[in-house]
Amino acid sequence: MNFKSNGAGSKLIMVQRKLNRLNDLFEKAVADKANVIERRELKVLYQEYIDDGREITLPIQDSIYPQHATAS
C-alpha cells in the first residue's frame, strides 16, 4: 500500500478533519462539557481558522491615520 501524500487532496482532508474537530470542541464548550485541555485545543484551532489565509504584515504605520489640524 502506498501512503505517499497526494498534495492538495491530502491537505484538504487535514483541513476537513481540523474543521470537524473545531466543531466538536465548540459544541462541547457551549454545552460546558469541554475540559481544560479541550478548551485549549479549541482556542488553538479557532485561532488557526481565523488566521488562515491572512498575510503576516508589519504593524500599521502612523502615517496611514488622518492627521487632525491643531490650532497654533
OpenMM code with the backbone's topology and positions (N, CA, C; nanometers):
from openmm import Vec3, app, unit

residues = "MET ASN PHE LYS SER ASN GLY ALA GLY SER LYS LEU ILE MET VAL GLN ARG LYS LEU ASN ARG LEU ASN ASP LEU PHE GLU LYS ALA VAL ALA ASP LYS ALA ASN VAL ILE GLU ARG ARG GLU LEU LYS VAL LEU TYR GLN GLU TYR ILE ASP ASP GLY ARG GLU ILE THR LEU PRO ILE GLN ASP SER ILE TYR PRO GLN HIS ALA THR ALA SER".split()
positions = [
    Vec3(0.0828, -0.1172, 0.0000),
    Vec3(0.0000, 0.0000, 0.0000),
    Vec3(0.0882, 0.1248, 0.0000),
    Vec3(0.0484, 0.2261, -0.0746),
    Vec3(0.1253, 0.3486, -0.0868),
    Vec3(0.0640, 0.4575, 0.0014),
    Vec3(0.1405, 0.5096, 0.0978),
    Vec3(0.0915, 0.6120, 0.1884),
    Vec3(0.1445, 0.7504, 0.1540),
    Vec3(0.1971, 0.7681, 0.0346),
    Vec3(0.2501, 0.8989, -0.0039),
    Vec3(0.1363, 0.9998, -0.0144),
    Vec3(0.1678, 1.1222, 0.0250),
    Vec3(0.0711, 1.2311, 0.0168),
    Vec3(0.0488, 1.2682, -0.1293),
    Vec3(-0.0760, 1.2980, -0.1627),
    Vec3(-0.1041, 1.3404, -0.2992),
    Vec3(-0.1229, 1.4911, -0.3079),
    Vec3(-0.0643, 1.5638, -0.2162),
    Vec3(-0.0645, 1.7095, -0.2244),
    Vec3(-0.1938, 1.7724, -0.1781),
    Vec3(-0.2651, 1.8368, -0.2693),
    Vec3(-0.3839, 1.9144, -0.2352),
    Vec3(-0.4923, 1.8291, -0.1710),
    Vec3(-0.5121, 1.7077, -0.2206),
    Vec3(-0.6143, 1.6201, -0.1640),
    Vec3(-0.5861, 1.5866, -0.0195),
    Vec3(-0.4610, 1.5596, 0.0109),
    Vec3(-0.4203, 1.5288, 0.1475),
    Vec3(-0.4403, 1.6497, 0.2383),
    Vec3(-0.4069, 1.7668, 0.1881),
    Vec3(-0.4240, 1.8891, 0.2671),
    Vec3(-0.5718, 1.9150, 0.2930),
    Vec3(-0.6549, 1.8911, 0.1932),
    Vec3(-0.7985, 1.9109, 0.2075),
    Vec3(-0.8558, 1.8197, 0.3153),
    Vec3(-0.8085, 1.6966, 0.3206),
    Vec3(-0.8538, 1.6021, 0.4228),
    Vec3(-0.8140, 1.6521, 0.5611),
    Vec3(-0.6912, 1.7021, 0.5756),
    Vec3(-0.6460, 1.7543, 0.7045),
    Vec3(-0.7279, 1.8765, 0.7457),
    Vec3(-0.7581, 1.9642, 0.6516),
    Vec3(-0.8388, 2.0826, 0.6810),
    Vec3(-0.9774, 2.0396, 0.7272),
    Vec3(-1.0364, 1.9429, 0.6590),
    Vec3(-1.1698, 1.8959, 0.6961),
    Vec3(-1.1682, 1.8323, 0.8348),
    Vec3(-1.0638, 1.7568, 0.8658),
    Vec3(-1.0531, 1.6957, 0.9991),
    Vec3(-1.0429, 1.8026, 1.1071),
    Vec3(-0.9639, 1.9062, 1.0797),
    Vec3(-0.9497, 2.0147, 1.1775),
    Vec3(-1.0816, 2.0890, 1.1961),
    Vec3(-1.1540, 2.1129, 1.0864),
    Vec3(-1.2833, 2.1800, 1.0971),
    Vec3(-1.3831, 2.0948, 1.1748),
    Vec3(-1.3818, 1.9650, 1.1505),
    Vec3(-1.4696, 1.8746, 1.2253),
    Vec3(-1.4350, 1.8774, 1.3735),
    Vec3(-1.3056, 1.8736, 1.4045),
    Vec3(-1.2613, 1.8771, 1.5441),
    Vec3(-1.2980, 2.0112, 1.6073),
    Vec3(-1.2794, 2.1199, 1.5342),
    Vec3(-1.3166, 2.2523, 1.5821),
    Vec3(-1.4653, 2.2558, 1.6161),
    Vec3(-1.5473, 2.2027, 1.5294),
    Vec3(-1.6916, 2.1994, 1.5513),
    Vec3(-1.7270, 2.1160, 1.6744),
    Vec3(-1.6670, 1.9978, 1.6860),
    Vec3(-1.6934, 1.9105, 1.8014),
    Vec3(-1.6548, 1.9790, 1.9324),
    Vec3(-1.5362, 2.0393, 1.9341),
    Vec3(-1.4897, 2.1064, 2.0552),
    Vec3(-1.5766, 2.2280, 2.0887),
    Vec3(-1.6199, 2.2998, 1.9867),
    Vec3(-1.7062, 2.4155, 2.0089),
    Vec3(-1.8379, 2.3727, 2.0729),
    Vec3(-1.8967, 2.2653, 2.0205),
    Vec3(-2.0224, 2.2153, 2.0760),
    Vec3(-2.0048, 2.1712, 2.2210),
    Vec3(-1.8927, 2.1062, 2.2514),
    Vec3(-1.8658, 2.0654, 2.3897),
    Vec3(-1.8493, 2.1868, 2.4800),
    Vec3(-1.7796, 2.2881, 2.4310),
    Vec3(-1.7570, 2.4086, 2.5111),
    Vec3(-1.8885, 2.4815, 2.5383),
    Vec3(-1.9737, 2.4915, 2.4374),
    Vec3(-2.1029, 2.5581, 2.4543),
    Vec3(-2.1888, 2.4823, 2.5557),
    Vec3(-2.1811, 2.3502, 2.5529),
    Vec3(-2.2558, 2.2672, 2.6479),
    Vec3(-2.1864, 2.2608, 2.7840),
    Vec3(-2.0750, 2.3309, 2.7985),
    Vec3(-1.9947, 2.3340, 2.9212),
    Vec3(-1.9475, 2.1941, 2.9608),
    Vec3(-1.9098, 2.1150, 2.8600),
    Vec3(-1.8618, 1.9792, 2.8843),
    Vec3(-1.7178, 1.9591, 2.8386),
    Vec3(-1.6527, 2.0652, 2.7944),
    Vec3(-1.5136, 2.0555, 2.7487),
    Vec3(-1.4205, 2.0737, 2.8678),
    Vec3(-1.3207, 1.9870, 2.8761),
    Vec3(-1.2231, 2.0018, 2.9845),
    Vec3(-1.1194, 2.1079, 2.9459),
    Vec3(-1.0266, 2.1336, 3.0350),
    Vec3(-0.9272, 2.2395, 3.0139),
    Vec3(-0.8441, 2.2141, 2.8880),
    Vec3(-0.8026, 2.0911, 2.8677),
    Vec3(-0.7206, 2.0572, 2.7504),
    Vec3(-0.8004, 2.0781, 2.6222),
    Vec3(-0.9276, 2.0375, 2.6224),
    Vec3(-1.0117, 2.0559, 2.5039),
    Vec3(-1.0368, 2.2039, 2.4768),
    Vec3(-1.0545, 2.2822, 2.5812),
    Vec3(-1.0747, 2.4263, 2.5623),
    Vec3(-0.9494, 2.4921, 2.5038),
    Vec3(-0.8336, 2.4471, 2.5491),
    Vec3(-0.7076, 2.4996, 2.4957),
    Vec3(-0.6936, 2.4605, 2.3479),
    Vec3(-0.7261, 2.3355, 2.3157),
    Vec3(-0.7203, 2.2901, 2.1765),
    Vec3(-0.8179, 2.3703, 2.0910),
    Vec3(-0.9369, 2.3963, 2.1442),
    Vec3(-1.0358, 2.4764, 2.0730),
    Vec3(-0.9808, 2.6154, 2.0430),
    Vec3(-0.9166, 2.6755, 2.1411),
    Vec3(-0.8593, 2.8093, 2.1223),
    Vec3(-0.7546, 2.8089, 2.0115),
    Vec3(-0.6678, 2.7070, 2.0118),
    Vec3(-0.5619, 2.6974, 1.9105),
    Vec3(-0.6223, 2.6758, 1.7716),
    Vec3(-0.7176, 2.5833, 1.7604),
    Vec3(-0.7798, 2.5558, 1.6307),
    Vec3(-0.8575, 2.6767, 1.5801),
    Vec3(-0.9266, 2.7453, 1.6705),
    Vec3(-1.0028, 2.8626, 1.6302),
    Vec3(-0.9101, 2.9725, 1.5793),
    Vec3(-0.7998, 2.9945, 1.6494),
    Vec3(-0.7041, 3.0964, 1.6050),
    Vec3(-0.6448, 3.0592, 1.4692),
    Vec3(-0.6155, 2.9311, 1.4502),
    Vec3(-0.5640, 2.8846, 1.3213),
    Vec3(-0.6674, 2.9080, 1.2113),
    Vec3(-0.7948, 2.8826, 1.2427),
    Vec3(-0.9040, 2.9045, 1.1474),
    Vec3(-0.9148, 3.0526, 1.1114),
    Vec3(-0.9076, 3.1388, 1.2120),
    Vec3(-0.9165, 3.2834, 1.1892),
    Vec3(-0.7981, 3.3325, 1.1061),
    Vec3(-0.6790, 3.2829, 1.1379),
    Vec3(-0.5575, 3.3285, 1.0703),
    Vec3(-0.5403, 3.2707, 0.9304),
    Vec3(-0.6132, 3.1659, 0.8975),
    Vec3(-0.5973, 3.1000, 0.7685),
    Vec3(-0.6215, 3.1989, 0.6548),
    Vec3(-0.5246, 3.2109, 0.5686),
    Vec3(-0.5370, 3.2983, 0.4534),
    Vec3(-0.4931, 3.4416, 0.4776),
    Vec3(-0.4692, 3.4763, 0.6019),
    Vec3(-0.4216, 3.6117, 0.6297),
    Vec3(-0.2733, 3.6194, 0.6010),
    Vec3(-0.2313, 3.7335, 0.5540),
    Vec3(-0.0890, 3.7564, 0.5340),
    Vec3(-0.0325, 3.8172, 0.6608),
    Vec3(0.0863, 3.7760, 0.6953),
    Vec3(0.1531, 3.8369, 0.8097),
    Vec3(0.2148, 3.9664, 0.7608),
    Vec3(0.1751, 4.0754, 0.8231),
    Vec3(0.2233, 4.2062, 0.7801),
    Vec3(0.2864, 4.2793, 0.8973),
    Vec3(0.3550, 4.3842, 0.8642),
    Vec3(0.4141, 4.4697, 0.9663),
    Vec3(0.3042, 4.5554, 1.0285),
    Vec3(0.3272, 4.6069, 1.1471),
    Vec3(0.2267, 4.6938, 1.2099),
    Vec3(0.1936, 4.8130, 1.1206),
    Vec3(0.0724, 4.8611, 1.1333),
    Vec3(0.0269, 4.9752, 1.0545),
    Vec3(0.1054, 5.0991, 1.0956),
    Vec3(0.1497, 5.1735, 0.9961),
    Vec3(0.2268, 5.2944, 1.0235),
    Vec3(0.1329, 5.4072, 1.0637),
    Vec3(0.1818, 5.4955, 1.1493),
    Vec3(0.1016, 5.6085, 1.1959),
    Vec3(0.0591, 5.6998, 1.0817),
    Vec3(0.1383, 5.7075, 0.9753),
    Vec3(0.1085, 5.7994, 0.8655),
    Vec3(-0.0189, 5.7616, 0.7906),
    Vec3(-0.0682, 5.6423, 0.8115),
    Vec3(-0.1916, 5.5998, 0.7447),
    Vec3(-0.3121, 5.6697, 0.8074),
    Vec3(-0.3052, 5.6985, 0.9362),
    Vec3(-0.4162, 5.7618, 1.0048),
    Vec3(-0.4215, 5.9098, 0.9697),
    Vec3(-0.5417, 5.9637, 0.9526),
    Vec3(-0.5517, 6.1063, 0.9183),
    Vec3(-0.4994, 6.1935, 1.0318),
    Vec3(-0.4327, 6.2986, 0.9938),
    Vec3(-0.3779, 6.3923, 1.0916),
    Vec3(-0.4802, 6.5036, 1.1133),
    Vec3(-0.5060, 6.5339, 1.2386),
    Vec3(-0.6001, 6.6411, 1.2708),
    Vec3(-0.5231, 6.7718, 1.2841),
    Vec3(-0.5821, 6.8748, 1.2307),
    Vec3(-0.5192, 7.0069, 1.2403),
    Vec3(-0.5254, 7.0552, 1.3842),
    Vec3(-0.4217, 7.1190, 1.4271),
    Vec3(-0.4189, 7.1758, 1.5621),
    Vec3(-0.4038, 7.3262, 1.5512),
    Vec3(-0.4639, 7.3949, 1.6446),
    Vec3(-0.4518, 7.5412, 1.6451),
    Vec3(-0.3103, 7.5792, 1.6845),
    Vec3(-0.2557, 7.6783, 1.6155),
    Vec3(-0.1202, 7.7211, 1.6504),
    Vec3(-0.1178, 7.8647, 1.6912),
] * unit.nanometer
topology = app.Topology()
chain = topology.addChain("A")
for resn in residues:
    res = topology.addResidue(resn, chain)
    for name in ("N", "CA", "C"):
        topology.addAtom(name, app.Element.getBySymbol(name[0]), res)
